[in-house]
Amino acid sequence: MRTRTTAATTGLVTALAALLLLAGCTAPGASPRGTATTQAPAPAQAGGTGFDGPRPQDQNLLAWTGDPNDAGHVTAQSAAGVGGRITLVRIVLREQISWSNIWLGLAGLDPNAQLANCYLGVYDAKGSLVAATPDISPQLMIDPIAKPLALAEPFTAAPGTYFIALLLNGNWATNALTLKSTGAGISVNAGLTPPNLRYSTLLTGQTSLPATVNLADQSTSTINTGWASQWYAIS
Protein backbone atom coordinates (compact mmCIF):
# COMPACT_ATOMS: atom_id res chain seq x y z
CA MET A 1 0.00 0.00 0.00
CA ARG A 2 2.81 2.38 0.88
CA THR A 3 4.62 1.53 -2.36
CA ARG A 4 1.59 2.22 -4.55
CA THR A 5 0.95 5.61 -2.86
CA THR A 6 4.53 6.75 -3.42
CA ALA A 7 4.50 5.66 -7.03
CA ALA A 8 1.26 7.47 -7.69
CA THR A 9 2.55 10.66 -6.11
CA THR A 10 5.73 10.51 -8.14
CA GLY A 11 3.77 10.04 -11.35
CA LEU A 12 1.55 13.02 -10.54
CA VAL A 13 4.56 15.29 -9.91
CA THR A 14 6.18 14.16 -13.14
CA ALA A 15 3.04 14.86 -15.17
CA LEU A 16 2.63 18.30 -13.59
CA ALA A 17 6.25 19.21 -14.38
CA ALA A 18 5.80 18.15 -18.00
CA LEU A 19 2.65 20.23 -18.28
CA LEU A 20 4.39 23.34 -16.88
CA LEU A 21 7.32 22.87 -19.24
CA LEU A 22 4.99 22.58 -22.23
CA ALA A 23 3.10 25.69 -21.19
CA GLY A 24 6.37 27.68 -20.85
CA CYS A 25 7.55 26.71 -24.33
CA THR A 26 4.30 27.60 -26.04
CA ALA A 27 3.13 30.68 -24.14
CA PRO A 28 3.36 33.96 -26.11
CA GLY A 29 6.53 35.88 -25.32
CA ALA A 30 8.06 33.05 -23.29
CA SER A 31 11.82 32.57 -23.37
CA PRO A 32 13.28 29.19 -24.37
CA ARG A 33 14.40 26.97 -21.54
CA GLY A 34 17.78 28.05 -20.17
CA THR A 35 17.60 31.55 -21.73
CA ALA A 36 17.51 34.60 -19.44
CA THR A 37 14.73 37.05 -20.08
CA THR A 38 15.92 40.67 -20.56
CA GLN A 39 13.91 43.81 -21.02
CA ALA A 40 14.77 46.06 -23.94
CA PRO A 41 16.11 49.45 -22.80
CA ALA A 42 13.85 52.41 -23.21
CA PRO A 43 14.67 54.39 -26.35
CA ALA A 44 16.85 57.44 -25.72
CA GLN A 45 15.03 60.71 -26.05
CA ALA A 46 16.40 63.17 -28.53
CA GLY A 47 17.73 66.37 -27.03
CA GLY A 48 17.41 67.26 -23.38
CA THR A 49 14.60 68.17 -21.11
CA GLY A 50 16.48 70.98 -19.32
CA PHE A 51 17.57 74.45 -20.39
CA ASP A 52 21.27 74.36 -21.24
CA GLY A 53 21.75 78.08 -21.74
CA PRO A 54 23.13 80.02 -24.69
CA ARG A 55 26.40 78.91 -26.27
CA PRO A 56 28.77 80.93 -28.47
CA GLN A 57 27.96 78.67 -31.43
CA ASP A 58 24.33 79.77 -31.18
CA GLN A 59 25.51 83.20 -32.36
CA ASN A 60 28.14 82.06 -34.89
CA LEU A 61 30.97 82.63 -32.42
CA LEU A 62 33.67 80.25 -31.17
CA ALA A 63 33.99 81.38 -27.55
CA TRP A 64 33.17 84.30 -25.30
CA THR A 65 33.90 85.65 -21.85
CA GLY A 66 30.19 85.42 -21.08
CA ASP A 67 26.75 85.52 -22.63
CA PRO A 68 26.45 88.95 -24.31
CA ASN A 69 22.90 89.11 -23.01
CA ASP A 70 24.47 89.54 -19.56
CA ALA A 71 26.86 92.26 -20.71
CA GLY A 72 24.41 95.01 -20.00
CA HIS A 73 26.79 97.20 -18.02
CA VAL A 74 28.71 100.08 -19.56
CA THR A 75 32.14 100.80 -18.14
CA ALA A 76 34.42 103.78 -18.63
CA GLN A 77 37.80 105.00 -17.41
CA SER A 78 39.77 108.18 -17.89
CA ALA A 79 42.79 108.38 -20.11
CA ALA A 80 44.81 109.06 -16.98
CA GLY A 81 43.43 105.89 -15.41
CA VAL A 82 44.05 103.34 -18.17
CA GLY A 83 46.03 105.11 -20.87
CA GLY A 84 49.21 103.09 -21.54
CA ARG A 85 48.07 100.39 -19.11
CA ILE A 86 47.41 96.82 -20.36
CA THR A 87 44.04 95.46 -19.25
CA LEU A 88 43.72 91.65 -19.25
CA VAL A 89 40.60 89.49 -19.34
CA ARG A 90 41.14 85.75 -18.95
CA ILE A 91 39.37 83.23 -21.18
CA VAL A 92 39.64 79.44 -21.04
CA LEU A 93 39.28 77.46 -24.29
CA ARG A 94 37.97 73.89 -23.95
CA GLU A 95 38.78 72.86 -27.51
CA GLN A 96 41.15 73.88 -30.31
CA ILE A 97 39.98 76.74 -32.51
CA SER A 98 41.20 78.86 -35.39
CA TRP A 99 41.25 82.35 -33.88
CA SER A 100 40.83 85.23 -36.34
CA ASN A 101 38.92 88.00 -34.55
CA ILE A 102 38.34 89.50 -31.14
CA TRP A 103 34.83 90.86 -30.67
CA LEU A 104 34.57 93.96 -28.52
CA GLY A 105 31.40 95.61 -27.28
CA LEU A 106 31.81 99.31 -28.03
CA ALA A 107 29.04 101.10 -26.15
CA GLY A 108 29.72 104.81 -26.63
CA LEU A 109 31.85 107.18 -28.70
CA ASP A 110 33.72 110.38 -28.05
CA PRO A 111 33.66 112.25 -31.39
CA ASN A 112 36.36 114.58 -30.10
CA ALA A 113 38.71 111.84 -28.89
CA GLN A 114 42.29 111.77 -30.10
CA LEU A 115 43.29 108.12 -30.13
CA ALA A 116 46.50 106.43 -31.22
CA ASN A 117 48.36 103.21 -30.40
CA CYS A 118 45.27 101.28 -29.30
CA TYR A 119 45.43 97.51 -29.62
CA LEU A 120 43.82 94.22 -28.76
CA GLY A 121 45.98 91.14 -28.35
CA VAL A 122 46.18 87.63 -26.97
CA TYR A 123 48.67 86.36 -24.37
CA ASP A 124 49.03 82.69 -23.52
CA ALA A 125 49.31 81.26 -20.01
CA LYS A 126 53.07 81.87 -20.03
CA GLY A 127 52.65 85.57 -20.79
CA SER A 128 53.78 85.35 -24.43
CA LEU A 129 52.01 87.49 -27.01
CA VAL A 130 50.60 85.07 -29.59
CA ALA A 131 48.51 87.49 -31.67
CA ALA A 132 47.52 91.14 -31.90
CA THR A 133 45.41 93.50 -33.98
CA PRO A 134 46.73 96.47 -35.89
CA ASP A 135 45.98 99.84 -34.28
CA ILE A 136 42.21 99.83 -33.62
CA SER A 137 41.95 103.56 -32.93
CA PRO A 138 39.83 104.21 -36.05
CA GLN A 139 37.36 101.46 -35.08
CA LEU A 140 36.93 103.03 -31.64
CA MET A 141 35.68 106.22 -33.27
CA ILE A 142 32.78 104.68 -35.20
CA ASP A 143 29.87 102.24 -34.82
CA PRO A 144 29.12 101.79 -31.10
CA ILE A 145 28.12 98.13 -31.43
CA ALA A 146 29.58 94.68 -30.78
CA LYS A 147 32.00 94.15 -33.65
CA PRO A 148 34.88 91.90 -34.70
CA LEU A 149 38.39 93.34 -34.80
CA ALA A 150 40.71 91.23 -36.92
CA LEU A 151 44.03 89.92 -35.68
CA ALA A 152 46.96 90.81 -37.91
CA GLU A 153 47.64 87.08 -38.26
CA PRO A 154 45.05 84.44 -37.30
CA PHE A 155 46.43 81.53 -35.31
CA THR A 156 45.49 78.06 -34.10
CA ALA A 157 44.69 78.20 -30.41
CA ALA A 158 45.05 74.93 -28.52
CA PRO A 159 42.83 74.27 -25.49
CA GLY A 160 44.05 76.22 -22.48
CA THR A 161 44.12 79.59 -20.74
CA TYR A 162 44.54 82.85 -22.62
CA PHE A 163 44.35 86.53 -21.74
CA ILE A 164 42.73 89.08 -24.05
CA ALA A 165 44.70 92.31 -23.74
CA LEU A 166 43.37 95.82 -24.31
CA LEU A 167 45.69 98.82 -24.64
CA LEU A 168 44.28 102.33 -24.98
CA ASN A 169 46.23 105.52 -25.62
CA GLY A 170 45.24 109.10 -26.34
CA ASN A 171 42.74 111.53 -24.92
CA TRP A 172 39.01 111.00 -24.54
CA ALA A 173 36.08 112.06 -22.40
CA THR A 174 35.72 109.57 -19.56
CA ASN A 175 32.00 108.89 -19.89
CA ALA A 176 31.85 109.14 -23.68
CA LEU A 177 34.20 106.37 -24.83
CA THR A 178 32.64 103.37 -23.12
CA LEU A 179 32.74 99.58 -23.41
CA LYS A 180 30.23 96.84 -22.68
CA SER A 181 31.05 94.74 -19.64
CA THR A 182 29.59 92.17 -17.29
CA GLY A 183 29.31 94.72 -14.51
CA ALA A 184 31.72 92.68 -12.41
CA GLY A 185 34.80 94.44 -11.09
CA ILE A 186 36.26 93.41 -7.76
CA SER A 187 34.13 90.26 -7.46
CA VAL A 188 35.25 88.79 -10.79
CA ASN A 189 38.51 87.58 -9.21
CA ALA A 190 36.88 85.72 -6.32
CA GLY A 191 39.07 82.77 -5.33
CA LEU A 192 41.90 83.72 -7.71
CA THR A 193 45.41 85.10 -7.29
CA PRO A 194 48.11 86.17 -9.79
CA PRO A 195 49.06 84.87 -12.31
CA ASN A 196 45.55 83.51 -12.81
CA LEU A 197 43.39 86.57 -12.20
CA ARG A 198 40.36 86.69 -14.43
CA TYR A 199 40.54 90.49 -14.68
CA SER A 200 43.62 92.60 -14.06
CA THR A 201 46.00 95.24 -15.40
CA LEU A 202 49.71 95.23 -16.10
CA LEU A 203 52.41 97.82 -16.70
CA THR A 204 52.09 101.54 -17.50
CA GLY A 205 53.36 103.79 -20.24
CA GLN A 206 52.94 101.23 -23.03
CA THR A 207 52.42 102.32 -26.64
CA SER A 208 52.36 98.77 -28.01
CA LEU A 209 51.77 95.31 -26.63
CA PRO A 210 55.10 93.84 -25.45
CA ALA A 211 56.19 90.40 -26.66
CA THR A 212 56.05 89.02 -23.13
CA VAL A 213 54.52 90.04 -19.81
CA ASN A 214 54.99 88.74 -16.29
CA LEU A 215 51.55 87.53 -15.26
CA ALA A 216 52.69 87.32 -11.65
CA ASP A 217 52.57 91.14 -11.70
CA GLN A 218 48.83 91.24 -12.34
CA SER A 219 47.26 94.10 -10.40
CA THR A 220 43.71 94.90 -9.32
CA SER A 221 44.27 98.48 -8.17
CA THR A 222 42.66 99.95 -11.30
CA ILE A 223 40.00 97.25 -11.40
CA ASN A 224 38.92 98.20 -7.90
CA THR A 225 38.16 101.76 -9.00
CA GLY A 226 35.26 100.60 -11.18
CA TRP A 227 36.92 99.53 -14.46
CA ALA A 228 34.48 96.62 -14.93
CA SER A 229 35.38 93.45 -16.81
CA GLN A 230 34.95 93.94 -20.56
CA TRP A 231 32.90 91.58 -22.70
CA TYR A 232 34.80 89.81 -25.49
CA ALA A 233 34.07 87.04 -27.96
CA ILE A 234 36.12 85.07 -30.47
CA SER A 235 35.55 84.16 -34.09
FIFI-179920 format. One record per residue (C-alpha): y, x, z; residue number from 1. Coordinates in steps of 0.5 Angstrom, whole numbers, plus 2048, in hexadecimal, padded with zeros to 3 digits. Example, Ala and Ser with C-alpha at 12.3 -4.5 7.8 and 13.67 -1.06 7.14 Angstrom:
<rs>
<r py="7F7" px="819" pz="810" seq="1"/>
<r py="7FE" px="81B" pz="80E" seq="2"/>
</rs>
This chain:
<rs>
<r py="800" px="800" pz="800" seq="1"/>
<r py="805" px="806" pz="802" seq="2"/>
<r py="803" px="809" pz="7FB" seq="3"/>
<r py="804" px="803" pz="7F7" seq="4"/>
<r py="80B" px="802" pz="7FA" seq="5"/>
<r py="80D" px="809" pz="7F9" seq="6"/>
<r py="80B" px="809" pz="7F2" seq="7"/>
<r py="80F" px="803" pz="7F1" seq="8"/>
<r py="815" px="805" pz="7F4" seq="9"/>
<r py="815" px="80B" pz="7F0" seq="10"/>
<r py="814" px="808" pz="7E9" seq="11"/>
<r py="81A" px="803" pz="7EB" seq="12"/>
<r py="81F" px="809" pz="7EC" seq="13"/>
<r py="81C" px="80C" pz="7E6" seq="14"/>
<r py="81E" px="806" pz="7E2" seq="15"/>
<r py="825" px="805" pz="7E5" seq="16"/>
<r py="826" px="80D" pz="7E3" seq="17"/>
<r py="824" px="80C" pz="7DC" seq="18"/>
<r py="828" px="805" pz="7DB" seq="19"/>
<r py="82F" px="809" pz="7DE" seq="20"/>
<r py="82E" px="80F" pz="7DA" seq="21"/>
<r py="82D" px="80A" pz="7D4" seq="22"/>
<r py="833" px="806" pz="7D6" seq="23"/>
<r py="837" px="80D" pz="7D6" seq="24"/>
<r py="835" px="80F" pz="7CF" seq="25"/>
<r py="837" px="809" pz="7CC" seq="26"/>
<r py="83D" px="806" pz="7D0" seq="27"/>
<r py="844" px="807" pz="7CC" seq="28"/>
<r py="848" px="80D" pz="7CD" seq="29"/>
<r py="842" px="810" pz="7D1" seq="30"/>
<r py="841" px="818" pz="7D1" seq="31"/>
<r py="83A" px="81B" pz="7CF" seq="32"/>
<r py="836" px="81D" pz="7D5" seq="33"/>
<r py="838" px="824" pz="7D8" seq="34"/>
<r py="83F" px="823" pz="7D5" seq="35"/>
<r py="845" px="823" pz="7D9" seq="36"/>
<r py="84A" px="81D" pz="7D8" seq="37"/>
<r py="851" px="820" pz="7D7" seq="38"/>
<r py="858" px="81C" pz="7D6" seq="39"/>
<r py="85C" px="81E" pz="7D0" seq="40"/>
<r py="863" px="820" pz="7D2" seq="41"/>
<r py="869" px="81C" pz="7D2" seq="42"/>
<r py="86D" px="81D" pz="7CB" seq="43"/>
<r py="873" px="822" pz="7CD" seq="44"/>
<r py="879" px="81E" pz="7CC" seq="45"/>
<r py="87E" px="821" pz="7C7" seq="46"/>
<r py="885" px="823" pz="7CA" seq="47"/>
<r py="887" px="823" pz="7D1" seq="48"/>
<r py="888" px="81D" pz="7D6" seq="49"/>
<r py="88E" px="821" pz="7D9" seq="50"/>
<r py="895" px="823" pz="7D7" seq="51"/>
<r py="895" px="82B" pz="7D6" seq="52"/>
<r py="89C" px="82B" pz="7D5" seq="53"/>
<r py="8A0" px="82E" pz="7CF" seq="54"/>
<r py="89E" px="835" pz="7CB" seq="55"/>
<r py="8A2" px="83A" pz="7C7" seq="56"/>
<r py="89D" px="838" pz="7C1" seq="57"/>
<r py="8A0" px="831" pz="7C2" seq="58"/>
<r py="8A6" px="833" pz="7BF" seq="59"/>
<r py="8A4" px="838" pz="7BA" seq="60"/>
<r py="8A5" px="83E" pz="7BF" seq="61"/>
<r py="8A0" px="843" pz="7C2" seq="62"/>
<r py="8A3" px="844" pz="7C9" seq="63"/>
<r py="8A9" px="842" pz="7CD" seq="64"/>
<r py="8AB" px="844" pz="7D4" seq="65"/>
<r py="8AB" px="83C" pz="7D6" seq="66"/>
<r py="8AB" px="835" pz="7D3" seq="67"/>
<r py="8B2" px="835" pz="7CF" seq="68"/>
<r py="8B2" px="82E" pz="7D2" seq="69"/>
<r py="8B3" px="831" pz="7D9" seq="70"/>
<r py="8B9" px="836" pz="7D7" seq="71"/>
<r py="8BE" px="831" pz="7D8" seq="72"/>
<r py="8C2" px="836" pz="7DC" seq="73"/>
<r py="8C8" px="839" pz="7D9" seq="74"/>
<r py="8CA" px="840" pz="7DC" seq="75"/>
<r py="8D0" px="845" pz="7DB" seq="76"/>
<r py="8D2" px="84C" pz="7DD" seq="77"/>
<r py="8D8" px="850" pz="7DC" seq="78"/>
<r py="8D9" px="856" pz="7D8" seq="79"/>
<r py="8DA" px="85A" pz="7DE" seq="80"/>
<r py="8D4" px="857" pz="7E1" seq="81"/>
<r py="8CF" px="858" pz="7DC" seq="82"/>
<r py="8D2" px="85C" pz="7D6" seq="83"/>
<r py="8CE" px="862" pz="7D5" seq="84"/>
<r py="8C9" px="860" pz="7DA" seq="85"/>
<r py="8C2" px="85F" pz="7D7" seq="86"/>
<r py="8BF" px="858" pz="7D9" seq="87"/>
<r py="8B7" px="857" pz="7DA" seq="88"/>
<r py="8B3" px="851" pz="7D9" seq="89"/>
<r py="8AC" px="852" pz="7DA" seq="90"/>
<r py="8A6" px="84F" pz="7D6" seq="91"/>
<r py="89F" px="84F" pz="7D6" seq="92"/>
<r py="89B" px="84F" pz="7CF" seq="93"/>
<r py="894" px="84C" pz="7D0" seq="94"/>
<r py="892" px="84E" pz="7C9" seq="95"/>
<r py="894" px="852" pz="7C3" seq="96"/>
<r py="899" px="850" pz="7BF" seq="97"/>
<r py="89E" px="852" pz="7B9" seq="98"/>
<r py="8A5" px="853" pz="7BC" seq="99"/>
<r py="8AA" px="852" pz="7B7" seq="100"/>
<r py="8B0" px="84E" pz="7BB" seq="101"/>
<r py="8B3" px="84D" pz="7C2" seq="102"/>
<r py="8B6" px="846" pz="7C3" seq="103"/>
<r py="8BC" px="845" pz="7C7" seq="104"/>
<r py="8BF" px="83F" pz="7C9" seq="105"/>
<r py="8C7" px="840" pz="7C8" seq="106"/>
<r py="8CA" px="83A" pz="7CC" seq="107"/>
<r py="8D2" px="83B" pz="7CB" seq="108"/>
<r py="8D6" px="840" pz="7C7" seq="109"/>
<r py="8DD" px="843" pz="7C8" seq="110"/>
<r py="8E1" px="843" pz="7C1" seq="111"/>
<r py="8E5" px="849" pz="7C4" seq="112"/>
<r py="8E0" px="84D" pz="7C6" seq="113"/>
<r py="8E0" px="855" pz="7C4" seq="114"/>
<r py="8D8" px="857" pz="7C4" seq="115"/>
<r py="8D5" px="85D" pz="7C2" seq="116"/>
<r py="8CE" px="861" pz="7C3" seq="117"/>
<r py="8CB" px="85B" pz="7C5" seq="118"/>
<r py="8C3" px="85B" pz="7C5" seq="119"/>
<r py="8BC" px="858" pz="7C6" seq="120"/>
<r py="8B6" px="85C" pz="7C7" seq="121"/>
<r py="8AF" px="85C" pz="7CA" seq="122"/>
<r py="8AD" px="861" pz="7CF" seq="123"/>
<r py="8A5" px="862" pz="7D1" seq="124"/>
<r py="8A3" px="863" pz="7D8" seq="125"/>
<r py="8A4" px="86A" pz="7D8" seq="126"/>
<r py="8AB" px="869" pz="7D6" seq="127"/>
<r py="8AB" px="86C" pz="7CF" seq="128"/>
<r py="8AF" px="868" pz="7CA" seq="129"/>
<r py="8AA" px="865" pz="7C5" seq="130"/>
<r py="8AF" px="861" pz="7C1" seq="131"/>
<r py="8B6" px="85F" pz="7C0" seq="132"/>
<r py="8BB" px="85B" pz="7BC" seq="133"/>
<r py="8C1" px="85D" pz="7B8" seq="134"/>
<r py="8C8" px="85C" pz="7BB" seq="135"/>
<r py="8C8" px="854" pz="7BD" seq="136"/>
<r py="8CF" px="854" pz="7BE" seq="137"/>
<r py="8D0" px="850" pz="7B8" seq="138"/>
<r py="8CB" px="84B" pz="7BA" seq="139"/>
<r py="8CE" px="84A" pz="7C1" seq="140"/>
<r py="8D4" px="847" pz="7BD" seq="141"/>
<r py="8D1" px="842" pz="7BA" seq="142"/>
<r py="8CC" px="83C" pz="7BA" seq="143"/>
<r py="8CC" px="83A" pz="7C2" seq="144"/>
<r py="8C4" px="838" pz="7C1" seq="145"/>
<r py="8BD" px="83B" pz="7C2" seq="146"/>
<r py="8BC" px="840" pz="7BD" seq="147"/>
<r py="8B8" px="846" pz="7BB" seq="148"/>
<r py="8BB" px="84D" pz="7BA" seq="149"/>
<r py="8B6" px="851" pz="7B6" seq="150"/>
<r py="8B4" px="858" pz="7B9" seq="151"/>
<r py="8B6" px="85E" pz="7B4" seq="152"/>
<r py="8AE" px="85F" pz="7B3" seq="153"/>
<r py="8A9" px="85A" pz="7B5" seq="154"/>
<r py="8A3" px="85D" pz="7B9" seq="155"/>
<r py="89C" px="85B" pz="7BC" seq="156"/>
<r py="89C" px="859" pz="7C3" seq="157"/>
<r py="896" px="85A" pz="7C7" seq="158"/>
<r py="895" px="856" pz="7CD" seq="159"/>
<r py="898" px="858" pz="7D3" seq="160"/>
<r py="89F" px="858" pz="7D7" seq="161"/>
<r py="8A6" px="859" pz="7D3" seq="162"/>
<r py="8AD" px="859" pz="7D5" seq="163"/>
<r py="8B2" px="855" pz="7D0" seq="164"/>
<r py="8B9" px="859" pz="7D1" seq="165"/>
<r py="8C0" px="857" pz="7CF" seq="166"/>
<r py="8C6" px="85B" pz="7CF" seq="167"/>
<r py="8CD" px="859" pz="7CE" seq="168"/>
<r py="8D3" px="85C" pz="7CD" seq="169"/>
<r py="8DA" px="85A" pz="7CB" seq="170"/>
<r py="8DF" px="855" pz="7CE" seq="171"/>
<r py="8DE" px="84E" pz="7CF" seq="172"/>
<r py="8E0" px="848" pz="7D3" seq="173"/>
<r py="8DB" px="847" pz="7D9" seq="174"/>
<r py="8DA" px="840" pz="7D8" seq="175"/>
<r py="8DA" px="840" pz="7D1" seq="176"/>
<r py="8D5" px="844" pz="7CE" seq="177"/>
<r py="8CF" px="841" pz="7D2" seq="178"/>
<r py="8C7" px="841" pz="7D1" seq="179"/>
<r py="8C2" px="83C" pz="7D3" seq="180"/>
<r py="8BD" px="83E" pz="7D9" seq="181"/>
<r py="8B8" px="83B" pz="7DD" seq="182"/>
<r py="8BD" px="83B" pz="7E3" seq="183"/>
<r py="8B9" px="83F" pz="7E7" seq="184"/>
<r py="8BD" px="846" pz="7EA" seq="185"/>
<r py="8BB" px="849" pz="7F0" seq="186"/>
<r py="8B5" px="844" pz="7F1" seq="187"/>
<r py="8B2" px="847" pz="7EA" seq="188"/>
<r py="8AF" px="84D" pz="7EE" seq="189"/>
<r py="8AB" px="84A" pz="7F3" seq="190"/>
<r py="8A6" px="84E" pz="7F5" seq="191"/>
<r py="8A7" px="854" pz="7F1" seq="192"/>
<r py="8AA" px="85B" pz="7F1" seq="193"/>
<r py="8AC" px="860" pz="7EC" seq="194"/>
<r py="8AA" px="862" pz="7E7" seq="195"/>
<r py="8A7" px="85B" pz="7E6" seq="196"/>
<r py="8AD" px="857" pz="7E8" seq="197"/>
<r py="8AD" px="851" pz="7E3" seq="198"/>
<r py="8B5" px="851" pz="7E3" seq="199"/>
<r py="8B9" px="857" pz="7E4" seq="200"/>
<r py="8BE" px="85C" pz="7E1" seq="201"/>
<r py="8BE" px="863" pz="7E0" seq="202"/>
<r py="8C4" px="869" pz="7DF" seq="203"/>
<r py="8CB" px="868" pz="7DD" seq="204"/>
<r py="8D0" px="86B" pz="7D8" seq="205"/>
<r py="8CA" px="86A" pz="7D2" seq="206"/>
<r py="8CD" px="869" pz="7CB" seq="207"/>
<r py="8C6" px="869" pz="7C8" seq="208"/>
<r py="8BF" px="868" pz="7CB" seq="209"/>
<r py="8BC" px="86E" pz="7CD" seq="210"/>
<r py="8B5" px="870" pz="7CB" seq="211"/>
<r py="8B2" px="870" pz="7D2" seq="212"/>
<r py="8B4" px="86D" pz="7D8" seq="213"/>
<r py="8B1" px="86E" pz="7DF" seq="214"/>
<r py="8AF" px="867" pz="7E1" seq="215"/>
<r py="8AF" px="869" pz="7E9" seq="216"/>
<r py="8B6" px="869" pz="7E9" seq="217"/>
<r py="8B6" px="862" pz="7E7" seq="218"/>
<r py="8BC" px="85F" pz="7EB" seq="219"/>
<r py="8BE" px="857" pz="7ED" seq="220"/>
<r py="8C5" px="859" pz="7F0" seq="221"/>
<r py="8C8" px="855" pz="7E9" seq="222"/>
<r py="8C2" px="850" pz="7E9" seq="223"/>
<r py="8C4" px="84E" pz="7F0" seq="224"/>
<r py="8CC" px="84C" pz="7EE" seq="225"/>
<r py="8C9" px="847" pz="7EA" seq="226"/>
<r py="8C7" px="84A" pz="7E3" seq="227"/>
<r py="8C1" px="845" pz="7E2" seq="228"/>
<r py="8BB" px="847" pz="7DE" seq="229"/>
<r py="8BC" px="846" pz="7D7" seq="230"/>
<r py="8B7" px="842" pz="7D3" seq="231"/>
<r py="8B4" px="846" pz="7CD" seq="232"/>
<r py="8AE" px="844" pz="7C8" seq="233"/>
<r py="8AA" px="848" pz="7C3" seq="234"/>
<r py="8A8" px="847" pz="7BC" seq="235"/>
</rs>
